Amino acid sequence: MTDADRNRLALGSDLTVLGLNLNSNDNLYSTFGGPFSDKPATREPHYQLPMCYYMQPPALKTGHLSKFQLETLFYIFYALPKDVLQAYAAQELYTRDWRYHVESKVWFKQATPSDVPNGNVAAGQYIYFDINTWDVDCTVT
């Protein structure tokens, strides 16, 4: 092989060139500073984590769910199956007059003038949340 890089990749590198004593009975990691360091490692570098890593986030209260947007509630419902938050999101959706169809697995509610783009609401018109488009769609039944 004439290419030095491919030759090194295929055959590997001589680790004694890096200053490693392969005949030593001691652990190599404690004396090896790295391939780009000329001197051996004397100790592990000191890392200090910021205090925000140790802080616990505040607990989510059920009262906060009433301030969430509709899309956020649907996200919680569909993304957290078998979680307590899923039940709380469903309860908040129910409070906002949304109903869940168990067989179709779709949330729907009766349309109001504010829900329809042109403001004309027909009798028996419902809106439903489509999880494929992640949007509210209208339908007439």
Rosetta blueprint (number, residue, H / E / L):
1 M L
2 T L
3 D L
4 A H
5 D H
6 R H
7 N H
8 R H
9 L H
10 A H
11 L H
12 G L
13 S L
14 D L
15 L H
16 T H
17 V H
18 L H
19 G L
20 L L
21 N L
22 L L
23 N L
24 S L
25 N L
26 D L
27 N L
28 L L
29 Y L
30 S L
31 T L
32 F L
33 G L
34 G L
35 P L
36 F L
37 S L
38 D L
39 K L
40 P L
41 A L
42 T L
43 R L
44 E L
45 P L
46 H L
47 Y L
48 Q L
49 L L
50 P L
51 M H
52 C H
53 Y H
54 Y L
55 M L
56 Q L
57 P L
58 P L
59 A L
60 L L
61 K L
62 T H
63 G H
64 H H
65 L H
66 S H
67 K H
68 F L
69 Q L
70 L H
71 E H
72 T H
73 L H
74 F H
75 Y H
76 I H
77 F H
78 Y H
79 A H
80 L L
81 P L
82 K L
83 D L
84 V H
85 L H
86 Q H
87 A H
88 Y H
89 A H
90 A H
91 Q H
92 E H
93 L H
94 Y H
95 T H
96 R L
97 D L
98 W L
99 R E
100 Y E
101 H E
102 V L
103 E L
104 S L
105 K L
106 V E
107 W E
108 F E
109 K E
110 Q E
111 A L
112 T L
113 P L
114 S L
115 D L
116 V L
117 P L
118 N L
119 G L
120 N L
121 V L
122 A L
123 A L
124 G L
125 Q E
126 Y E
127 I E
128 Y E
129 F E
130 D E
131 I L
132 N L
133 T L
134 W L
135 D E
136 V E
137 D E
138 C E
139 T E
140 V E
141 T L
